[in-house]
Amino acid sequence: MITKNIMKRITPFLWEIPKDYRHDMKVPCRIFASEKMMDDIITDRSLEQLVNVACLQGIVKAAYVMPDVHEGYGFPIGGVAASACPGGFISPGGIGYDINCGVRLLTSEHSFEELKPHIRRLGEQLFLAIPSGLGKEGFWHLSNAQMDKLLSQGVPWMIHNGYGEQSDITFSESDGCLADADPDAVSQLAKSRGADQLGTLGSGNHFVEIDRVEQIFDSESAKAFGLFEGQVVILVHTGSRGLGHQVATDYIKIFMKAMPNYGISVPDIELACAPFDSGEGRDYFGAMSAAANFAWANRQGITHLIRNTWGKVLGSQAGSLSLLYDVAHNIAKIEEYPDDTGKMRRLLIHRKGATRAFWPGHPEIPEIYRPYGQPVLIPGSMGTSSYVLAGQKESGELSFGSCCHGAGRQMSRHEAKRAVRGEQVREDLAHQGIFVETDSMSGLAEEAPIAYKDVDDVVNVVSAAGIAKKVAKLRPVMVIKG
């Protein structure tokens, strides 16, 4: 078990496990956390998993975790690792099974007081309009040819076919499309699992949530992002559904078989990897990029359903629902960062349960946001706040432009179900003015607020560390769960 006495405390919110902690480590480990949070983090296996990540061939600078860290498959959730490109590794465990699980935020023109009489009906109609739950089918059934085009094009394919606005491309991370996507690298089984799941929410921690803007921290950034106090906004959290899960399953098996061919050994078989520039590595990168495009298209499909429902319920007073931003938090992307001499180099950044947080002036940020930093969306649990942040200059230096992605679990799903019943969760939330629509009381218990860390503490750490600044705080009023 890793204890605090072997760590070096670099700042009040950054800790390091030195490279000499274990003989096979290639780089140190760095953990963003307060002292109180660290006391909890060391009680599970997440830091042991992080040390294993630090042993991977080709890893650069350090293995990182964010304050929402908890145990995952291979990599800890909240993990960030940069690999030399070429010359380094790619690992499905560093991305996760739900490829490009992510969050998008839609902003309305209305205040909560204006829409308060309609909120319950909006929630009920959204629940009916958006297929949610394990294995639920969507309204789109894609042919093989349509699937290949969607996997290649992502959000632009949806817009071309009438399911959104041109600005939705601009305000999606990477324009909602990774150009390296290779539909031929995606198995037919994966494609068949996704064929009827476009525009579906799924189960687990995925949700659609109607929120109100409770507090503005930075008025200039909030204005640029289109946010105002009291405003009604909608958060969408979901990913690549069965298609992404199958891509991960397929390539984990492939990598396990391929590692001996490249002389690769790993301290945990869940870290199965391949050289990024190998045939297996490039195939996986192409398949992962295609699954990421599916996830962006999935959130775009849900956005289309939300806008239709919004218009039907509110009629002539509906106004527009604009996309503020869409961010991924289970993905690997090629990015450039300076080495120790200041020379720029290409790296493959694995983010698993971590969100990109690019700094002001970065060319990949939409031009209107560029002076303020990239919008970073941090959802809380059903009964707590969510946050809009803006990436800061220090993120590039501290964490390869990465931030936390949510509150982070502190209790397993089984523990949560033993601790509380779904009916009690819904009743408790209703007393707080938060109404829930779901078809699974068991699933609701798994996602109870007590199962998660304090999102305020998590956000305060990344803010104090200089990774991202707080722009706005959101409070839920209506939650749609699978």
Secondary structure, 3 states (H helix, E strand, C coil): CCCHHHCEEEECCEEEECHHHCCCCCCCEEEECCHHHHHHHCCCCHHHHHHHHCCCCCEEEEEEEEEEEECCCCCCEEEEEEEECCCCEECHHHCCCCCCCEEEEEEEEEEHHHHHHHHHHHHHHHHHHCCCCCCCCCCCCCCHHHHHHHHHHCHHHHHHCCCCCHHHHHCEHHHHCCCCCCHHHCCHHHHHHHCCCCCCCCCCCCEEEEEEEEEECCHHHHHHHCCCCCEEEEEEEECCHHHHHHHHHHHHHHHHHHHHHHCCCCCCHHHCCEECCCHHHHHHHHHHHHHHHHHHHHHHHHHHHHHHHHHHHHHHHCCCCEEEEEEECEEEEEEEEECCCCCEEEEEEEEECEEECCCCCCCCCCCCCCCCCCEEEECCCCCCCEEEEEECHHHHHHHCCEEECCCCECCCHHHHHHHCCHHHHHHHHHHCCCEEECCCHHHHHHCCHHHECCHHHHHHHHHHHCCEEEEEEEEEEEEEEC
